[in-house]
Amino acid sequence: MPAGAPAAREGEPQQIGFLLADVVRLMRVDFAARAQGTGLTSTLHRLLLYVQRNEGCRQVELADWLDVRPVTVGRMIDRLEKQQLLRREADLADRRASRIHLGEAAGPVIAELKAVGDLVRARALQGLAQQERRALAGALERIRDNLSTDAARSARSTSAGRGR
């Protein structure tokens, strides 16, 4: 168990949520340490990579994926636009919205972030056989899909109405 991680009581199985949170936290810390040279925060890294994977997405989609408010994503996009890493284009279907695209300076930064991601992923998966890696990815995809259903989204919005 990593230093500083809360321990499960003797005989009590580790809760999957805590274990997943620890893994994500440790991977983010490792990624941030390796990607310091970009001059961007880890959240800005994630935003840039989401846009790279979903070219032309909307600001509200990015806010949902990053679990922040749209106004916060707007400020983040402003910052990345100034560095020519992102650009906004008018949404032809909704003139109130913009579509977010990679800017002309994004290529080298994306390449660096992907290289760092490869290193972090290799470190995290060290010692796992290819079959174990595929099984882990499949299980995590199934968990994500389970939590992404309409019923799960409805339950989240109901509990959010009670104040997070």
N, C-alpha and C positions, 0 to 999 in steps of 0.2 A: 504494500500500500504506500502511495507517495507521501512524503513528509507534509504534514499540515492537513491531510485529508481526514475527515471525520471517520472514525472506526465504527463498524457495526458491532453490536453487542455479541458476546460469545454465543454461538449456536444460532444466531439470527442471520438469515441470508441478507446479503447486500441488496438494497433496493435498486432496481434497474434505473430509475430516474436519477438517483444520486451517482450511480456508476457512469451513466451517460454524461451527466453534467461534469463530472470530474474529467472524463476523457476529452470532452469538448474544450473545457477550460485549459487543460494541459496542452492540447494541440494548438489552441489559440496563443498561449504564452510562448510556445516554441516557435510558432509561425511569426509572431510579432518580433521576437528577438532576432530571427534570421532576416526579416524584411525591413529592419530599421533604416537601411540605406535608401529606401524609397521616399522617406520623408512624410509618409502618410500614416494615419492611424489604422488600426486593424479594422475598424468599422468602414473606413474609406476603402480599404483593400477589398472587403467583402462587397461593398457597393459596386466597385469597378468590375469585379469578377461576375456579379449578378448581371450587370449590363452586358458584359461580353458574352455570357451564356444566353441572354434574352434580349438581344439587340432590338431596339424599338419599343421596349416596355414603357409603361407609364409610371409616374412618380408614386401613385398610390400602391401599385404592385410592389415597387421597391420597398416602400414603407412596411408593407405587410411581411415581406420576406425578411427584412432586417428587424422586425418587431419594434419599430419606432413610429412616431407620428409623421404624417406627410410633410408638415412644415419643417421638421428636422431634416428629412431627406432633401427638401428644397434647399436648405442651407448647405448641405453636403454637396449637392449638385453644383451650386453656385461656386463653391471652393474648387471643385474639380474642373469646372468650365474655365475658370481663370487660368488653370494650368494646361488647358487644351487637352485634358484627358477625357472629358465628356462634352457633349453638345445636345442642346434641346432642339427639337423640330416640332412644328405645329402638327397636332393630330387632325387629320383631314375629316375624321368622323365626329370629332368633338372639339370645337374651337376653344373651349375652356381648358383643354388638356394639352400636354406636350408629350412627345415620345422622346425617350432618352437613347442616345447613340454614343458610341465611342468617338472620341476626338482624335485629331491627327497625331497627338503625342502619346497616345495610349499603348501603342504596339510594344515598345521596349519595356514599359512598366508591367504590362500583362505578362510578357515573356518572363520577366524576373519573378513575378508573383507565382507563376506556374512552376518555375524551377524550385522555388522555396516550398511550394505545396508538395511537390514530388519528394523533396527531402524529408519533410515532416511526416508525410504519409508512409514513406519507407521506414522511418524510425518507429512510428506507431505500430506498424504491422510486422516489425522484425520478429522472426521466430514463428510466424504463422505460415502454414503450408498454403499453397494456392487454393486448395479445396476449402480450407478454413476461411480464407479471405472472401471467397465467393459466397460461402454460407453466411458469413457476417454481413456482407453487403446485402444479400437477399433478405435476411432477417430485418435489418434496419430499414430497407425499402418497404417491407410489409408493415412495420410499425408506423412509418411515416404515412403510408397510405391509409392505415386504420385511423390515424389521428387527423387525416385530411378530409374525411367524409363530410357530407353536408350535416349529418347529425352531430358530429364532433364540433364543427364550426358553429352550429347553432348553440350548443352547450357552452362554448367559449364566449359567445357574444352575450348569452344570458347571464353568465357569471361576471362578465365585464361590466354589465349594467349595475351589478351590486357593488361595484367599486373594487378595483384591483388592489 
